[in-house]
Each structure stands twice: as structure tokens, then as C-alpha cells.
């Protein structure tokens, strides 16, 4: 996979040289190219922003340097692959594990992390007519710029590429991954020593009984999901819960609602 990032802070992307992403780059599994947007400015101040039409606070990134930068980066491509342009923005579609998997299947991604109040909308419209443009949000909050989301998205995508993880099965049981645990948060994990500060580990994990271990892990995933992300339980198809799941949910105060979904049990308050 090829990945280009156009930014006014190239140094912000240095973490892409570390950990799994850095190793993937070193092995040639991930071709990462970071470009300085100011290289496509033509005034002595390397200006990339200006005041917004219509007034209001903040500055808006100018279309001219972005247009020249995107033309140059896209024009450097070899072969038939066309890039998908990823625009990190709080107003974009939510970034999910499913979207990470979708992006991992693309041969070429171009990231356009903005600063200030964002990029002149005409840039998005211009390239959206010729290329796939995905506006993506990593959460319901606002950052100073789009470089941090680029790091988040890149790491989530890169670990799904073939051969990047040492154990190809490592991501199978991730929170939000597909499979048996789809739609549930991952439960707690333990390692050696078996006792630490007078705290042991659940006996079932020492039993060697794979079926019991799998059941325990699912039960713990249900408990953690019900506590931290009840919305995931509410949205899940009830048919995905087996008899044991339903017993655990009942113990946690969940019941089937008239709408045919699981919801928090409602109990009359004793006077």
C-alpha cells in the first residue's frame, strides 16, 4: 500500500517511523511519503491560509497550494492505481473498524490533514468529481489539526495489512472486529506471573479447557460492553445472543424490549 500525507507539519508524522507502522515501512509493506504543503506556495511567507468569506473567526486554508500539491502527488503515481483521498475532519463519517478494513483494501491513500478552520470547500468538490474522497472523523471532539487523526487511521489500517502483525490472528478478537465477538468490546487479558501483589488470575484461564475459556471471554466481553458501551448491546441483533448470553445480560439488568431489542430492565420503584 502507498500512503501520502500532505501537511504543514511534516515533523508531526515522525511516529510513522515507529512500532508496527515503522517496521512495515522498513519491510516495504507500506510506502509512506510525507509532503510539506508549503512547498507549493509562491510567496515569501509561504502563506497557506486566508480570512474566510462571510466573516467569522479563524482562517481557512487556501485552495491554490492544496490544488497544486494534490496534482503533483497524484501525478507521481505509477501504474493503474487511483488514490482515495482521506480528509480528516470532525464533520466527517465516523472512523470505525469496518472503515479501517475497507481502507486496508485500497492500494493508495492520500491524507489531507487541515489546520485552522479547514480547507476551502472547493478543493473537496474539485477532487470529489474525479476521485473518491472520504471525509472521516475519529471522534466527537475538535483537535488543533488533522495530523493526529492521520496517525490514528494509519495505525488502524496498517495493522490489517497482510504480514504486518507477527501473529496473523492477533486482530481477530479485537474490539469491534468481525467474527464471534463482532459488536462487543474485548474483555480483560492476563499474562505471567500468575500472582502479582496478592492478585491472581481467573482459574478458568489455567484450566486448559478451550471451550470454557472461550465462554469466559465472551461473558467478560458482554459485561464490559454493557458497562462501557451499552449502545452496542442495544443495536445488536438479538438473534446474535445465545441462551448463555441472554442469561448474562439478564444478570446485568437487561431485558427484551417491545421493539424486539435488548434494553435496560425497568423495575417499579417501591414506595
Order of alpha helices (4+ residues) and beta strands (2+ residues): beta-alpha-beta-beta-beta-alpha-beta-alpha-beta-alpha-beta-alpha-alpha-alpha-alpha-beta-beta
